[in-house]
């Protein structure tokens, strides 16, 4: 998505972090994060600074773009492809309805880049591989290639930034293919194929997820 500052775990097993979208230009000329889905977690953005939008892809509603500005809360359920971008008004496909749910709260706009506080269901699962990037089909079909493309160096610096840039651009490439199929052809088959590929990639992790969920979100609820 972008630069993430780890936060706390809230009651109910809700994870909290602070995110600012990358300001690097993507292949489509927009600046923002890496498109991805979560397979088992609902995610919410609480916008605290800057302006931009969240672009989403779903089988039911196709491409949707929702404006983000201070005071807006937007959230999306598992299986929703989402991409956070800087600046601008939503395009022709973006009404703010049919994609992520959206709610306004009192807030004061501030300058600077887009920053959001992220609330994540089932704290611990996203870190355990719940998120899958929208890489092109040939990468998704090869678990080794996917892992290599998704990995970032443990150390920071120019190497990590370069890897993050390449990962974001590869995810945007796949995202644009999915968006084009939905918008121009009304074809949800590529998005459904992406969902199936994502499930295959994470299937070996499900047993570990169940243990994390029992020890985390379920234990907090009980």
Secondary structure, 3 states (H helix, E strand, C coil): CEEEEEEEEECCCEEEEEEEECCCECCCCCEECCCEEECCCCEEEEEEECEEEEEEEECCCEEEEEEEECCEEEEECCCCEEEEEECCCCCCCCCCCCCCEEEECCCCCCCCCCEEEEEECCCCCHHHCCEEECCCHHHHCCHHHHHHHHCCCCCCCHHHHHHHHHHHHHHHHHHHHHHHHHHHHCCCHHHHHHHHHHHHHHHHHHHHHHHHHHHHHHHHHC
